Amino acid sequence: MRTLRAHVRNGRLLLDEPTDLPEGSEVTLLTEGAAATDIEAQRALYEALLEGSDELDEGLGEDAEEVLARLEAIVQARVAG
């Protein structure tokens, strides 16, 4: 994916520089505000992952395979019962 910069002029988008995209190419536009929101969401996810990693280091986590096995047992019991 490439980033192309553009500005609105008379209600139309005008690229800041020429592009070599083929005629008829479809593009998706993302405004600067939306990009900032995505960055904030990514930062929040990263912080949550770091916090989870710290909890695991402190012995506060559970083994994923054990959790999945318990969930599978619950599902099987409901299906059987």
C-alpha positions in Angstrom: 0.0 0.0 0.0 1.2 3.5 -0.8 0.5 6.8 0.7 -0.6 9.6 -1.6 -1.0 13.1 -0.4 -3.8 15.3 -1.7 -5.8 18.5 -0.9 -9.3 19.5 -1.5 -9.7 22.2 -4.2 -13.2 23.3 -5.2 -14.7 20.2 -3.7 -12.4 17.8 -5.5 -9.3 16.0 -4.4 -6.1 17.1 -6.1 -3.0 15.0 -5.7 0.1 16.9 -4.6 2.2 15.0 -7.1 1.7 12.9 -10.2 1.0 9.2 -9.8 1.7 6.2 -12.0 -1.5 4.4 -11.1 -3.3 2.9 -14.1 -6.3 4.7 -15.5 -9.5 3.6 -13.8 -7.7 2.4 -10.6 -9.9 2.4 -7.5 -8.5 4.0 -4.4 -9.6 4.2 -0.8 -9.2 7.6 0.9 -8.4 7.9 4.6 -8.5 11.4 6.2 -5.8 12.6 8.5 -8.2 12.5 11.5 -9.0 8.8 10.8 -5.3 8.0 10.6 -4.7 9.6 14.0 -7.5 7.5 15.4 -6.0 4.3 14.0 -2.6 5.3 15.6 -4.3 5.9 18.9 -6.0 2.5 18.7 -2.7 0.8 17.9 -1.0 2.6 20.8 -3.8 1.4 23.2 -3.5 -2.2 21.9 0.3 -2.1 22.3 -0.1 -0.8 25.9 -2.6 -3.6 26.7 -0.2 -6.2 25.3 2.6 -4.8 27.4 0.4 -4.9 30.5 -0.6 -8.4 29.8 3.0 -9.4 29.3 3.9 -7.8 32.6 1.1 -9.8 34.3 2.4 -13.0 32.8 5.9 -12.2 34.1 4.4 -11.8 37.6 2.7 -15.2 37.3 -0.8 -13.8 37.1 -1.7 -15.3 33.7 -3.1 -18.7 32.7 -1.8 -21.1 30.1 -3.7 -20.6 26.9 -3.9 -24.4 26.2 -5.4 -25.0 29.6 -8.0 -22.3 29.1 -8.9 -23.6 25.7 -9.2 -27.2 27.1 -11.6 -26.0 29.8 -13.7 -24.1 27.2 -13.8 -27.1 25.0 -14.9 -29.3 27.9 -17.7 -26.8 28.6 -18.8 -26.8 25.0 -18.8 -30.6 24.9 -20.8 -30.9 28.1 -23.4 -28.5 26.7 -23.6 -30.4 23.4 -23.9 -33.8 25.2 -26.4 -32.5 27.8 
